[in-house]
């Protein structure tokens, strides 16, 4: 990373104080708002793990350094899955973060099938920043699906989720080759395991470069 003002090479950890503060505030806010939520796999992992991992994928795999995008990634489900109001989010994090979170938020007043169809249809028209968050979110959800699927989901339902996820990703391509490649790898591994009938504890599908945290997707297709 090069400082645009003086041309000096900066450490990858040279995040300015205000950016670190914004990320820590977003992390604390998300943890508080999602405190009672857990994933639907047998391990019942706290939902905050998903939000952290999405943000970490953006940073590590996608090399995303824009703090607004990273903050919005931590908060991307807060309007959809908690009682948080847009005004509260804007008061804490500003209009840019609110706009980005709104862009990746499903309208839960609509039937699930309609919401899923909208994600496919709207994906190509999202902003670059929203596409990045969606890519990381779909990648993380699919990786979790391969590790600890929602309790009660049949193989056919899991395969249908992979099919739908791939349709959304098709509209996001071209924004970050590294995230897209990581998604393709995980999707291929998960699909192969499902179609060959392997049980979830026979092998573990990992997002490239991550550890096994056994946190699984929400019972519904995650809203984006």
N, C-alpha and C positions, 0 to 999 in steps of 0.2 A: 504494500500500500504506500502511495506517495502523497505527501502533503502538498496540496495544490498551491499553497501560499509560498512555501520556501523550497519545494522540490526535494526535500529530504525523505529518505525511505523511513516509513513508520513501522513499528511493530504491529503484527496482526492484532495485538491486544490493546493497541493505542486508541481505545474508544474514549471520547471526551466525557467528562464527568456528567454533563447533562444527559447524554445518551444512556449512560449506565443507570442514572437515576430513573429515567423514563421506563427502561426495561424492568427494573426492580419494582417500580410502582405498578406496572402492568401485571407482573407476576403475582404480586400481593393481592391486587384487585381480583384477578382471575381465580386465585386460590380461595379467596373469601366468597366469591359469588358461586363457585362450583363446589363448595366444600362438602355438600351432601350427595354429590353425584359420583357414581361409579360405573365402570365398564360392565358389559353384560356377559362376559366370559366367566368361567368357573373361578377365576382368581379374583374377580371383583376389585380390580385395581382402581384407585382414585382417578377421577376423570382428568385432574390437573396434569397427570403424566402425559396424556395425549397432547395437550396444548404445549407443554414444554418440548416434547419430542418434535412436533411440527416446526416449532421455532428453531430448534437445534438443526433440523434437516435443512432449513433455509440457509442458516449460517454456514454449516459445515459442507454439505453437499452442493447446495446452490450458490455458495459464496455471496449471499445477499448481505449487504452492509447498510442498507437503508433502514434507519431506526424506526420510521413510521411503519414500514412493512413488518418489521420484527415485532413491534408493539401490537399491531393489528393481528398478527398471527397468534400471539398469546391470548388475545381477546376475541378471537373470531367466532366463538360460539356464545358469547355472553348475552347478546340480544336475543338470540334464538332459543336458548335453553335455560335462561334464568329470568328473574323478574326485573332485571336492569332496564331502565328507560334510556332512550337515546340522549335525552338531556343530561342525564347523569354521566353517561360516557363522554359526551362532549365537554362537560365541565371539568372532568379529570384529565382528559387526553387530547382535547382539541378537535376541531372540525375535520381535519384531514384523516385522523384515525377513525372517527365516527363514519365518515363517508366510505372508507375502505371496509370497515366491519359491516356496514349496511350492504355493501356490494356483494359480500359473500354470505349473506343471511337469507335463509329460506323464509317464505311466508307460510307459517304453520296453520293459517286459516284455510289453506288449500289442501285438497286430498293429497296423500303421499305420492300417488302415481303422477299427479299433475306437477308436483314439486320436482320430482325426479326428471320428468320430461323437460321442464324449464331449465334445469341445470345443463342438460345436453344442448338445448337450443341456445342458451345464453352464453355458454362457455367461450365461443370465439369472439364475443363482443365485450368481454370483460377488459378492464384496464390491465396493464402489465403487472402491477402490484397484486391485484386480485388473482390473476392467473398463477402467480408464484405461490400464493397462499393455498390456492386450490390444489396445485400440483403436490405440494408438501403434505397437505391434509389427506389427499387420496392415497399417496404413497404410504403414509403412516398407518392409515386405516387398513389398507390391504395387507401390510406387513403384520399388523396385529391379528387380522382375520386368519392368517396362516399359522399364528402361534396359539391363539386362544379364542376361537370363534364364539359368538354369542350362544349361550345355552339354549338348546332346543332348535337351532337352525339345522335344517336338512342339507345334504350335499347339494341338491338342486337349487336350494335358496342361496347357498354360498356361491355357487357358480353363476347364478343370475346376478348377484352383487358384483362379481368380477366383470361380467359382461357390461353391466351398466357403468361401472367405474371406467372401463376402457373407452366407452362412448363419450364420457365427459372429458377424459384426458385428450381424446382426439381433437377436441376444440381448443385445447390449451397449448398444443405443441408449437414449438418455435420460440418460446420465451426463455427456456433454460435447458439446454441439452443435458446437463449433468443430472438434474432432477428427473428429466424424462427417461434417461437411460436407467437410472436407479429404479424408477417405477416399472419399466419394461421387464427388468430382471426379476423383481419381486412378483409381478403379475404372472410371468411365465412359470415361476416356481410354485406359486399358490395354485394355479390352474392345473399343473401337472399332478400335484398332490391330490387335488380334489377328484380329478377324473380317474386317477388310479386307485382311489378309495383308501388312501392312507389315513389313519386316525391322527388327530391333532397332536398326540404325544409321541408319535413315531419318529418325527423329525421336526425341526424348527426352521421356519422361514424367517430370515433376518433382513431388515433394511441394511444395505451394505454399510459396514463400519459401525453398527450399533450393537449393543448387548441385548440379551434376552430379558425383557422386562415383563413378559406375559400379561400385557394389557391389551384388551380386545375392543373391537368397535362397538358402538352403541347398537341397541336392538334394531333400530331403524337404520336405513341407509343414512350415513351422517349428512346433515343438511349443509349444503354450501350453495 
